[in-house]
Amino acid sequence: MLLLLKIITKTLHFIPPEMSHYLALYGLKAVYLCGFKIDLPEEIKYLSGIQFNNKLGIAAGLDKNGDFIDCLASLGVGFIELGTVTPLSQNGNKKPRLFRIRASKALVNKMGFNNKGVDHLVSKLRERKTKIPVGVSIGKNFETPNELAHKDYICCLEKIYEFADYIAINISSPNTKDLRDFEAENKLENLIKPVKERQLELTKDFGYKPLFLKISPDNDQKDVEDICRTLLKFSIDGLICSNTTVNHNHPSGSGGLSGKPLLGPSTETLRIARKFLGDEFPIIASGGVMSKEDYLQKIDSGADLVQIYTGFIYEGPKLINDILNK
């Protein structure tokens, strides 16, 4: 079955990227409903009070709306991150907005938080059958000004808190205007403080659910250290390192580059963060993992857990099997 899925994955590369994305997910859902499941060796990892069966997960962006939770879980990953979700549904940026660069095994996306809204995602979280940890990446609607953005994040936090295992605050997408401005120290504090306060209030009813912050790979060392200092100041539980990079010259212009070229900058950001935060602070690594060697490089550079996205787009479920089968 893995060989068949690999052939299908390669065939889908000849279809426009966004269309092939959904065809692949619905195809995966179909084989899951027929009983397909991959059983892989367990390597139990505890992080932020959560038990993970292994260290490999699916990054946010693959399943924005929670429509494919159980079929993705059937592939043997240790966790899934959904989203990024916003309070209200939105269409995202104009198409075309997803581009393949096959020669370098990369993607450029300028999706713009297209999603069905937080209420839809909550309905899917309620329906899920899988017991593996599921995180949710939260963001702001395009029309919400930055000075009111904390209200969007808190709205999403309140609605998904009961049903998510962890929450990721996404301030690093390059495809929502001015979102990365929150990586500046004072603006980050103004966003994180009220979100953290609401997390602690929700804990009284639903138990403690950790908050992670997802950052860009385009920060220099000082910027990364300033962000990490803010995480410690407000007792944010973990870091996701990192989102896509805007350092590319693709003809589409703006947008975030992911895939093989992202491995270097995202791993360097990881190393800087790990050195500053120390050995015990939870870090999830994302960016450029296309092989088991890339996965091990992330672990060796300080990651507790590792996420895949573009590697999965190019290689399909075989990548998960290659990484986790010893």
Number of C-alpha atoms within 10 A of each C-alpha: 12 13 11 8 18 17 13 14 22 14 11 18 15 9 12 13 19 16 11 17 19 13 15 17 16 15 15 20 20 13 14 18 12 9 10 14 16 15 11 17 12 15 12 12 15 13 19 15 11 14 14 20 19 21 23 24 26 25 28 25 19 23 21 22 26 26 20 18 23 19 23 23 23 18 19 23 27 27 27 25 26 27 27 26 32 26 23 17 16 17 12 17 15 9 9 13 17 18 19 20 13 10 6 10 18 22 24 24 22 24 23 21 26 21 24 19 21 25 18 17 23 19 15 17 22 12 13 15 12 15 10 21 19 23 26 33 29 28 28 28 23 22 10 12 13 19 10 11 20 20 17 19 24 22 20 25 27 14 15 24 22 19 18 21 22 23 25 25 23 26 24 25 26 22 21 21 13 14 19 18 14 21 21 13 15 13 14 18 18 14 22 23 17 14 23 18 12 15 22 14 14 17 14 9 9 12 13 18 22 24 24 23 25 23 25 24 25 18 15 12 15 10 14 22 19 17 24 21 16 18 20 13 11 13 14 20 21 24 26 24 27 27 26 28 23 20 15 13 9 15 8 13 11 17 25 22 28 27 26 19 19 22 21 14 20 25 26 17 23 26 19 18 24 21 12 16 19 10 12 10 19 21 25 26 31 31 32 29 29 24 19 17 12 19 26 14 15 27 17 11 19 23 26 20 24 26 29 26 21 25 24 21 24 22 18 21 23 19 21 24 19 12 17 19 12 8
